[in-house]
Amino acid sequence: MHAMLLPKPGADLVWTEMPDREPQQGEVRVRVCACGVCRTDLHVMDGELAAQRYPIIPGHEIVGRIDRLGRGVAGLEVGQRVGIPWLGHTCGTCFYCRSGRENLCDHPEFTGATRDGGYATAAIADARYVFPLGEAGEDAALAPLLCAGLIGWRALSAAGEGRRLGLYGFGAAAHIIAQLARAQGRSVFAFTRPEDMAAQDFARSLGACWAGGSDQAPPEPLDAAIIFASVGALVPAALSAVRKGGIVVCAGIHMSDIPAFPYRLLWEERQLRSVANLTRQDGLDFLRAAAHHKIVTHVRPYALRDANQALADLRAGAFSGAAVLKV
């Protein structure tokens, strides 16, 4: 197999040839067809996550086909198209796993951070944490659903039933969730980098009723806001934008420090929440909703060998939608 390997934090990915790996008990081997490039991959590259190891093969928005079953695997077949998400394994025995909150497991493993991911021609996955994808849709178009879509879905659920929804940072996750929110009858307000007119136009093309810079106030108070950008300074801005009793959800796995802000922004029963990882039920629910509402992902394709360029373009905000490595 071949892979783009990250040897240490801050380094470039290195094209590497390595022996094919065999799936162990309860695992499957997947021949990778496409892998999305997620902002979390930048945090892995930069060494900003507590849970990660090196060297590591990044990538956790994996679409591929099973080519080998490990011992004890049932319900999956060789040749079946599946998706592999960020949450790659849980212990099943800790308090959180036993209480239906496996996303908060005390002993988790994460695809592309603590276990090798999908910037490769093949990946090994815990069979319990792969999602059958069926045959509808192109591989590259499905890849962003495996994290940008899944985490966005969990954040949307945490935002409650409010009709006026703000999305801060209009990248891969927001462009998916904006479509779902519109399908649910919500009004979407998109906040981008102040100078990013292209992102604002992109948001309007997906049904946003308003789009502007993150330094602007929305034309009316929001019921809820989701922060996808990893910028802590957006937290007080979003609290200022929501009505009394409104909800602000921090959806990123990493965020810069939140600056001090006056208590009045939180007062009047505004809520500040975070979401972490996903559950398998999140995946089943979201993939069903995405298919039902015919969610369309906008992707920028790259070859596997061009993963460093894809990450650089993501960091620079050089495209709308999601980057995907086609393997």
C-alpha positions as a Markdown table, in Angstrom:
| # | Residue | x | y | z |
|---|---|---|---|---|
| 1 | Met | 0.0 | 0.0 | 0.0 |
| 2 | His | 0.9 | 3.7 | -0.4 |
| 3 | Ala | 0.2 | 6.5 | 2.0 |
| 4 | Met | 0.9 | 10.1 | 2.7 |
| 5 | Leu | 2.5 | 9.8 | 6.2 |
| 6 | Leu | 2.9 | 12.6 | 8.8 |
| 7 | Pro | 6.3 | 11.9 | 10.5 |
| 8 | Lys | 6.0 | 14.6 | 13.2 |
| 9 | Pro | 4.0 | 17.7 | 14.1 |
| 10 | Gly | 4.7 | 20.6 | 11.7 |
| 11 | Ala | 6.2 | 18.4 | 9.0 |
| 12 | Asp | 4.9 | 17.9 | 5.5 |
| 13 | Leu | 3.3 | 14.6 | 4.6 |
| 14 | Val | 5.7 | 12.1 | 2.9 |
| 15 | Trp | 4.7 | 9.7 | 0.2 |
| 16 | Thr | 5.5 | 6.3 | 1.6 |
| 17 | Glu | 5.2 | 2.7 | 0.5 |
| 18 | Met | 4.5 | 0.1 | 3.3 |
| 19 | Pro | 3.4 | -3.5 | 3.5 |
| 20 | Asp | -0.3 | -4.3 | 3.2 |
| 21 | Arg | -1.8 | -4.7 | 6.7 |
| 22 | Glu | -4.2 | -7.6 | 7.7 |
| 23 | Pro | -7.4 | -6.9 | 9.6 |
| 24 | Gln | -7.4 | -8.4 | 13.1 |
| 25 | Gln | -10.3 | -9.7 | 15.2 |
| 26 | Gly | -13.4 | -7.5 | 14.6 |
| 27 | Glu | -11.7 | -5.4 | 11.9 |
| 28 | Val | -12.1 | -4.8 | 8.2 |
| 29 | Arg | -9.6 | -3.7 | 5.5 |
| 30 | Val | -10.9 | -1.1 | 3.1 |
| 31 | Arg | -9.5 | -0.1 | -0.2 |
| 32 | Val | -9.8 | 3.6 | -0.1 |
| 33 | Cys | -11.6 | 5.3 | -3.1 |
| 34 | Ala | -11.8 | 8.9 | -1.7 |
| 35 | Cys | -10.9 | 10.7 | 1.6 |
| 36 | Gly | -12.1 | 14.1 | 2.5 |
| 37 | Val | -9.6 | 16.8 | 3.8 |
| 38 | Cys | -10.9 | 18.1 | 7.0 |
| 39 | Arg | -9.8 | 21.1 | 9.1 |
| 40 | Thr | -9.2 | 18.6 | 11.9 |
| 41 | Asp | -6.4 | 17.3 | 9.7 |
| 42 | Leu | -4.7 | 20.7 | 10.0 |
| 43 | His | -4.9 | 20.4 | 13.8 |
| 44 | Val | -3.3 | 17.0 | 13.5 |
| 45 | Met | -0.6 | 18.4 | 11.3 |
| 46 | Asp | 0.1 | 21.2 | 13.7 |
| 47 | Gly | 0.1 | 19.0 | 16.8 |
| 48 | Glu | -2.8 | 20.8 | 18.4 |
| 49 | Leu | -4.8 | 17.8 | 19.6 |
| 50 | Ala | -4.1 | 16.0 | 22.9 |
| 51 | Ala | -5.2 | 12.6 | 21.4 |
| 52 | Gln | -2.8 | 11.8 | 18.6 |
| 53 | Arg | 0.3 | 9.8 | 17.8 |
| 54 | Tyr | 3.2 | 10.1 | 15.3 |
| 55 | Pro | 4.0 | 8.9 | 12.8 |
| 56 | Ile | 0.4 | 8.8 | 11.6 |
| 57 | Ile | -1.6 | 8.6 | 8.3 |
| 58 | Pro | -4.2 | 11.4 | 8.5 |
| 59 | Gly | -7.7 | 11.3 | 7.1 |
| 60 | His | -11.1 | 10.4 | 8.6 |
| 61 | Glu | -13.6 | 11.0 | 5.9 |
| 62 | Ile | -13.0 | 7.8 | 4.2 |
| 63 | Val | -15.1 | 6.1 | 1.4 |
| 64 | Gly | -14.0 | 2.8 | 0.1 |
| 65 | Arg | -14.7 | -0.9 | -0.4 |
| 66 | Ile | -14.1 | -3.7 | 1.9 |
| 67 | Asp | -11.5 | -6.1 | 0.6 |
| 68 | Arg | -10.8 | -8.2 | 3.6 |
| 69 | Leu | -12.8 | -9.3 | 6.7 |
| 70 | Gly | -11.1 | -10.0 | 10.1 |
| 71 | Arg | -12.2 | -12.8 | 12.3 |
| 72 | Gly | -15.6 | -12.5 | 13.9 |
| 73 | Val | -17.0 | -9.8 | 11.6 |
| 74 | Ala | -20.7 | -10.2 | 10.7 |
| 75 | Gly | -23.1 | -8.0 | 8.7 |
| 76 | Leu | -20.5 | -6.7 | 6.3 |
| 77 | Glu | -19.3 | -8.2 | 3.0 |
| 78 | Val | -16.2 | -8.0 | 0.8 |
| 79 | Gly | -16.9 | -5.5 | -2.0 |
| 80 | Gln | -19.3 | -3.5 | 0.0 |
| 81 | Arg | -18.9 | 0.3 | -0.1 |
| 82 | Val | -18.6 | 1.8 | 3.4 |
| 83 | Gly | -17.6 | 5.0 | 5.1 |
| 84 | Ile | -15.1 | 5.3 | 8.0 |
| 85 | Pro | -15.6 | 8.3 | 10.3 |
| 86 | Trp | -13.5 | 10.2 | 12.9 |
| 87 | Leu | -14.6 | 8.1 | 15.9 |
| 88 | Gly | -12.8 | 4.8 | 15.2 |
| 89 | His | -13.2 | 2.8 | 18.4 |
| 90 | Thr | -14.6 | 3.0 | 21.9 |
| 91 | Cys | -14.1 | 0.8 | 24.9 |
| 92 | Gly | -17.7 | -0.1 | 25.5 |
| 93 | Thr | -17.3 | -0.3 | 29.2 |
| 94 | Cys | -16.7 | 3.2 | 30.7 |
| 95 | Phe | -19.5 | 5.3 | 32.2 |
| 96 | Tyr | -20.1 | 7.2 | 29.0 |
| 97 | Cys | -20.3 | 4.2 | 26.7 |
| 98 | Arg | -22.7 | 2.4 | 29.1 |
| 99 | Ser | -24.9 | 5.5 | 29.3 |
| 100 | Gly | -25.3 | 5.9 | 25.6 |
| 101 | Arg | -22.7 | 8.6 | 25.1 |
| 102 | Glu | -19.9 | 6.8 | 23.3 |
| 103 | Asn | -18.8 | 10.1 | 21.8 |
| 104 | Leu | -17.4 | 10.9 | 25.2 |
| 105 | Cys | -15.7 | 7.5 | 25.8 |
| 106 | Asp | -12.8 | 7.6 | 28.2 |
| 107 | His | -10.6 | 5.3 | 26.0 |
| 108 | Pro | -11.4 | 6.2 | 22.4 |
| 109 | Glu | -9.4 | 5.9 | 19.2 |
| 110 | Phe | -9.7 | 8.4 | 16.4 |
| 111 | Thr | -9.2 | 7.7 | 12.7 |
| 112 | Gly | -6.3 | 9.7 | 11.3 |
| 113 | Ala | -5.1 | 10.8 | 14.8 |
| 114 | Thr | -4.5 | 7.7 | 17.0 |
| 115 | Arg | -5.1 | 5.1 | 14.3 |
| 116 | Asp | -4.0 | 5.4 | 10.7 |
| 117 | Gly | -6.5 | 7.0 | 8.4 |
| 118 | Gly | -7.5 | 7.4 | 4.8 |
| 119 | Tyr | -4.7 | 9.4 | 3.1 |
| 120 | Ala | -3.7 | 6.0 | 1.8 |
| 121 | Thr | -4.7 | 3.3 | -0.7 |
| 122 | Ala | -6.0 | 1.1 | 2.2 |
| 123 | Ala | -7.2 | 1.5 | 5.8 |
| 124 | Ile | -8.0 | -0.8 | 8.6 |
| 125 | Ala | -11.1 | -0.1 | 10.6 |
| 126 | Asp | -13.0 | -1.4 | 13.6 |
| 127 | Ala | -16.0 | -3.1 | 11.9 |
| 128 | Arg | -18.4 | -1.6 | 14.5 |
| 129 | Tyr | -17.4 | 1.9 | 13.3 |
| 130 | Val | -18.0 | 1.7 | 9.6 |
| 131 | Phe | -21.2 | 2.8 | 7.9 |
| 132 | Pro | -22.7 | 1.0 | 4.9 |
| 133 | Leu | -23.1 | 3.6 | 2.1 |
| 134 | Gly | -25.0 | 1.8 | -0.6 |
| 135 | Glu | -24.3 | 2.5 | -4.3 |
| 136 | Ala | -26.0 | 5.9 | -4.8 |
| 137 | Gly | -23.7 | 8.9 | -5.3 |
| 138 | Glu | -20.0 | 9.3 | -6.2 |
| 139 | Asp | -17.3 | 8.4 | -3.8 |
| 140 | Ala | -15.8 | 11.9 | -3.6 |
| 141 | Ala | -19.2 | 13.5 | -3.0 |
| 142 | Leu | -19.9 | 11.2 | -0.1 |
| 143 | Ala | -16.6 | 11.7 | 1.7 |
| 144 | Pro | -17.3 | 15.1 | 3.3 |
| 145 | Leu | -20.5 | 13.6 | 4.9 |
| 146 | Leu | -18.3 | 11.4 | 7.1 |
| 147 | Cys | -17.1 | 14.2 | 9.4 |
| 148 | Ala | -18.1 | 17.7 | 8.1 |
| 149 | Gly | -21.7 | 16.4 | 7.8 |
| 150 | Leu | -21.7 | 14.2 | 10.9 |
| 151 | Ile | -20.3 | 16.8 | 13.3 |
| 152 | Gly | -22.5 | 19.5 | 11.6 |
| 153 | Trp | -25.5 | 17.2 | 12.2 |
| 154 | Arg | -24.7 | 16.8 | 15.9 |
| 155 | Ala | -24.2 | 20.6 | 16.2 |
| 156 | Leu | -27.5 | 21.3 | 14.5 |
| 157 | Ser | -29.2 | 18.9 | 16.9 |
| 158 | Ala | -27.6 | 20.7 | 19.9 |
| 159 | Ala | -28.8 | 24.1 | 18.5 |
| 160 | Gly | -32.4 | 23.1 | 19.2 |
| 161 | Glu | -35.5 | 23.9 | 17.2 |
| 162 | Gly | -34.9 | 27.6 | 16.5 |
| 163 | Arg | -35.9 | 28.9 | 13.1 |
| 164 | Arg | -33.2 | 31.6 | 12.7 |
| 165 | Leu | -29.8 | 29.9 | 12.6 |
| 166 | Gly | -26.4 | 31.5 | 12.3 |
| 167 | Leu | -23.4 | 29.6 | 10.8 |
| 168 | Tyr | -20.0 | 31.1 | 11.6 |
| 169 | Gly | -17.4 | 29.8 | 9.2 |
| 170 | Phe | -18.9 | 28.8 | 5.9 |
| 171 | Gly | -16.7 | 25.8 | 4.9 |
| 172 | Ala | -17.2 | 22.1 | 4.4 |
| 173 | Ala | -19.5 | 21.6 | 7.4 |
| 174 | Ala | -21.6 | 24.7 | 7.0 |
| 175 | His | -22.3 | 24.2 | 3.3 |
| 176 | Ile | -23.8 | 20.8 | 4.2 |
| 177 | Ile | -25.7 | 21.9 | 7.3 |
| 178 | Ala | -27.1 | 25.0 | 5.5 |
| 179 | Gln | -28.8 | 22.7 | 3.1 |
| 180 | Leu | -30.3 | 20.5 | 5.9 |
| 181 | Ala | -31.4 | 23.6 | 7.8 |
| 182 | Arg | -33.1 | 25.0 | 4.8 |
| 183 | Ala | -34.8 | 21.6 | 4.2 |
| 184 | Gln | -36.1 | 21.8 | 7.8 |
| 185 | Gly | -37.6 | 25.2 | 7.0 |
| 186 | Arg | -35.0 | 27.3 | 8.9 |
| 187 | Ser | -33.6 | 30.6 | 7.9 |
| 188 | Val | -29.8 | 30.5 | 7.5 |
| 189 | Phe | -27.5 | 33.5 | 8.3 |
| 190 | Ala | -23.9 | 32.9 | 7.1 |
| 191 | Phe | -20.9 | 34.6 | 8.7 |
| 192 | Thr | -17.6 | 34.4 | 6.9 |
| 193 | Arg | -14.2 | 36.1 | 7.0 |
| 194 | Pro | -15.0 | 39.8 | 6.6 |
| 195 | Glu | -13.3 | 40.1 | 3.2 |
| 196 | Asp | -14.5 | 36.7 | 1.8 |
| 197 | Met | -17.2 | 37.8 | -0.7 |
| 198 | Ala | -16.9 | 34.5 | -2.6 |
| 199 | Ala | -17.9 | 32.5 | 0.5 |
| 200 | Gln | -20.8 | 34.9 | 1.1 |
| 201 | Asp | -22.0 | 34.4 | -2.5 |
| 202 | Phe | -21.6 | 30.7 | -2.1 |
| 203 | Ala | -23.7 | 30.7 | 1.1 |
| 204 | Arg | -26.5 | 32.7 | -0.7 |
| 205 | Ser | -26.4 | 30.2 | -3.6 |
| 206 | Leu | -27.2 | 27.5 | -1.0 |
| 207 | Gly | -30.2 | 29.3 | 0.3 |
| 208 | Ala | -28.8 | 31.6 | 3.0 |
| 209 | Cys | -31.2 | 34.6 | 3.5 |
| 210 | Trp | -28.3 | 36.7 | 4.6 |
| 211 | Ala | -24.5 | 36.5 | 4.4 |
| 212 | Gly | -21.9 | 38.9 | 5.8 |
| 213 | Gly | -18.6 | 39.2 | 7.7 |
| 214 | Ser | -18.2 | 37.7 | 11.1 |
| 215 | Asp | -17.6 | 41.3 | 12.4 |
| 216 | Gln | -21.2 | 42.2 | 11.4 |
| 217 | Ala | -24.4 | 41.9 | 13.3 |
| 218 | Pro | -27.2 | 39.9 | 11.7 |
| 219 | Pro | -30.3 | 41.9 | 10.5 |
| 220 | Glu | -32.4 | 40.3 | 13.2 |
| 221 | Pro | -31.6 | 38.3 | 16.4 |
| 222 | Leu | -30.8 | 34.7 | 15.9 |
| 223 | Asp | -32.4 | 31.8 | 17.8 |
| 224 | Ala | -29.2 | 29.8 | 17.6 |
| 225 | Ala | -25.7 | 29.9 | 16.2 |
| 226 | Ile | -23.1 | 27.3 | 15.3 |
| 227 | Ile | -19.4 | 28.2 | 15.3 |
| 228 | Phe | -17.5 | 26.0 | 12.8 |
| 229 | Ala | -14.5 | 28.3 | 12.6 |
| 230 | Ser | -11.7 | 27.6 | 15.1 |
| 231 | Val | -11.6 | 31.2 | 16.3 |
| 232 | Gly | -12.4 | 31.7 | 20.0 |
| 233 | Ala | -13.2 | 35.4 | 19.4 |
| 234 | Leu | -16.3 | 34.4 | 17.6 |
| 235 | Val | -17.9 | 33.1 | 20.8 |
| 236 | Pro | -18.8 | 36.6 | 22.3 |
| 237 | Ala | -19.8 | 37.7 | 18.8 |
| 238 | Ala | -22.2 | 34.8 | 18.5 |
| 239 | Leu | -23.6 | 35.4 | 22.0 |
| 240 | Ser | -24.2 | 39.0 | 21.0 |
| 241 | Ala | -26.1 | 37.8 | 17.9 |
| 242 | Val | -28.6 | 35.4 | 19.6 |
| 243 | Arg | -31.8 | 36.4 | 21.3 |
| 244 | Lys | -32.6 | 35.9 | 25.0 |
| 245 | Gly | -32.7 | 32.1 | 25.6 |
| 246 | Gly | -30.6 | 31.6 | 22.5 |
| 247 | Ile | -28.0 | 28.8 | 22.0 |
| 248 | Val | -24.5 | 29.0 | 20.8 |
| 249 | Val | -22.8 | 25.8 | 19.8 |
| 250 | Cys | -19.0 | 25.4 | 19.4 |
| 251 | Ala | -18.6 | 22.6 | 16.8 |
| 252 | Gly | -14.8 | 22.4 | 16.3 |
| 253 | Ile | -12.5 | 19.9 | 18.0 |
| 254 | His | -10.0 | 22.7 | 18.6 |
| 255 | Met | -10.5 | 26.4 | 19.1 |
| 256 | Ser | -8.2 | 29.3 | 19.9 |
| 257 | Asp | -8.7 | 30.8 | 23.4 |
| 258 | Ile | -12.0 | 32.5 | 24.1 |
| 259 | Pro | -11.4 | 36.1 | 25.2 |
| 260 | Ala | -13.0 | 37.5 | 28.3 |
| 261 | Phe | -16.5 | 38.9 | 27.7 |
| 262 | Pro | -19.1 | 40.6 | 29.9 |
| 263 | Tyr | -21.5 | 38.5 | 31.7 |
| 264 | Arg | -24.4 | 40.3 | 30.1 |
| 265 | Leu | -23.8 | 38.4 | 26.9 |
| 266 | Leu | -24.5 | 35.1 | 28.7 |
| 267 | Trp | -27.2 | 36.5 | 30.9 |
| 268 | Glu | -31.0 | 36.1 | 30.1 |
| 269 | Glu | -30.5 | 32.4 | 29.8 |
| 270 | Arg | -28.4 | 32.3 | 26.7 |
| 271 | Gln | -26.6 | 28.9 | 26.5 |
| 272 | Leu | -23.0 | 28.1 | 25.4 |
| 273 | Arg | -22.5 | 24.5 | 24.4 |
| 274 | Ser | -19.9 | 22.3 | 22.7 |
| 275 | Val | -20.2 | 19.0 | 20.8 |
| 276 | Ala | -17.6 | 16.3 | 20.8 |
| 277 | Asn | -17.1 | 13.5 | 18.2 |
| 278 | Leu | -20.1 | 11.5 | 17.2 |
| 279 | Thr | -22.1 | 8.4 | 18.0 |
| 280 | Arg | -22.9 | 5.6 | 15.6 |
| 281 | Gln | -26.6 | 6.6 | 15.9 |
| 282 | Asp | -25.6 | 10.1 | 14.8 |
| 283 | Gly | -24.1 | 8.5 | 11.7 |
| 284 | Leu | -27.2 | 6.4 | 10.9 |
| 285 | Asp | -29.6 | 9.3 | 11.4 |
| 286 | Phe | -27.5 | 11.8 | 9.4 |
| 287 | Leu | -26.8 | 9.6 | 6.4 |
| 288 | Arg | -30.5 | 8.8 | 6.3 |
| 289 | Ala | -31.4 | 12.5 | 6.4 |
| 290 | Ala | -28.8 | 13.5 | 3.8 |
| 291 | Ala | -30.1 | 10.9 | 1.4 |
| 292 | His | -33.7 | 11.9 | 2.0 |
| 293 | His | -33.1 | 15.6 | 1.5 |
| 294 | Lys | -30.7 | 15.0 | -1.5 |
| 295 | Ile | -27.8 | 17.0 | 0.1 |
| 296 | Val | -25.3 | 18.0 | -2.5 |
| 297 | Thr | -21.6 | 18.4 | -1.5 |
| 298 | His | -19.4 | 20.8 | -3.5 |
| 299 | Val | -15.9 | 19.2 | -3.7 |
| 300 | Arg | -12.5 | 20.2 | -4.9 |
| 301 | Pro | -10.7 | 17.0 | -6.0 |
| 302 | Tyr | -7.0 | 16.4 | -5.5 |
| 303 | Ala | -4.8 | 13.4 | -6.2 |
| 304 | Leu | -3.5 | 11.5 | -3.1 |
| 305 | Arg | 0.1 | 12.6 | -3.8 |
| 306 | Asp | -1.2 | 16.2 | -3.7 |
| 307 | Ala | -2.5 | 16.0 | -0.1 |
| 308 | Asn | 0.0 | 18.7 | 1.1 |
| 309 | Gln | -1.4 | 21.1 | -1.5 |
| 310 | Ala | -4.9 | 20.3 | -0.5 |
| 311 | Leu | -4.1 | 21.1 | 3.1 |
| 312 | Ala | -2.4 | 24.3 | 2.2 |
| 313 | Asp | -5.4 | 25.4 | 0.1 |
| 314 | Leu | -7.7 | 24.5 | 3.0 |
| 315 | Arg | -5.6 | 26.6 | 5.4 |
| 316 | Ala | -5.7 | 29.5 | 3.0 |
| 317 | Gly | -9.4 | 29.3 | 2.3 |
| 318 | Ala | -8.7 | 28.9 | -1.4 |
| 319 | Phe | -11.9 | 27.1 | -2.3 |
| 320 | Ser | -15.6 | 26.8 | -1.4 |
| 321 | Gly | -17.0 | 23.5 | -0.1 |
| 322 | Ala | -14.7 | 20.6 | 0.7 |
| 323 | Ala | -11.4 | 19.2 | -0.6 |
| 324 | Val | -11.3 | 15.5 | -1.3 |
| 325 | Leu | -8.4 | 13.2 | -2.2 |
| 326 | Lys | -9.3 | 10.8 | -5.0 |
| 327 | Val | -7.4 | 7.6 | -4.5 |
